[in-house]
């Protein structure tokens, strides 16, 4: 009995598959699959057209995100080399300037009288932000250039440790830098508004040329104000884009992440190049500049030479008190 049932079932199956209607449907299905795998299909894929999927996540309907290749080309062929040349160029220019002009010395002897320039809170805020900036700059440069410079000369285990440390420190310390930057912008905004005095300061070369001329300046000179506004623009861009990449749990699309990554890299590299000038002038470039941020006090001669308008205001307040 069972044997007869199996034979009948098999015969029915043969009739089913040999029916012209079903044969045509099978052929149509095969042709459709062939067409899907053809040029039109891959053209749609390349154009980023979304198809149907039961998964409802962002971009799940897109088979291939072709913008990733464009992002890699922009980052590797343009941003990386240009950023490297920009930083090396800034360093080379500062070195050449130092060899030509040397350190800008005080024009008169120190008086020994000290003037308070930075409060303990201001110095703590500065060094907190500056320390994080240096760590983030070095770790960021390692993430971008390490595979070209460091990886070829160290073992794989050492390279793995270095790049992992750079990635972790960059991701976790980035949000802490935001607090310092915002604090600095709020604290010193009122001292960094441009005025006519700054125009004359720029015209005379900012007092860093070895010609003995020292233009007038208030609490912040024109160069310091430029650095401040670079922090307020490029620095804020770095912070905002960094936070977007650091916390990818708010439905950010891959395309958005690629855009903010490009903005983050451009702003960061520009800021690093500019920071070399700020660091140079505040350390080896100008005699007495670093003392103020170390102790909070500057010599009276330094105050008169570099920030004479501010010095007069301080003395006037002391006289009134």
Buried (B, 14 or more C-beta within 10 A) or exposed (E): EEEEEEEEEEEEEEEEEEEEEEEEEEEEEEEEEEEEEEEEBEEBBEEBEEEEEEEEEEEEEBBEBEBEEEBEEBBEEEBBEEBBEBBEEBBEBBEEBEEEEEBBEBEEEEEEEBBEBBEEEBBEBBEBBBEBBEBBBBBBBBBBBBEEEBBEEEEEEEBEEBBEEBEEBBBEBBBEBBBBBBBBBEEBEEEBEEEEBBEEBBEBEBBBEEEEEBBBBBBBBBBBBBBBBBBBEBBBBBBBBBBBBEEEEEEBEBBBBBBBBBBBBBBBBBBBBBBBBBBBBBEBBBBBBEBBBEEBBBBBBBBBBBBBEBBBEBBEEEEEE
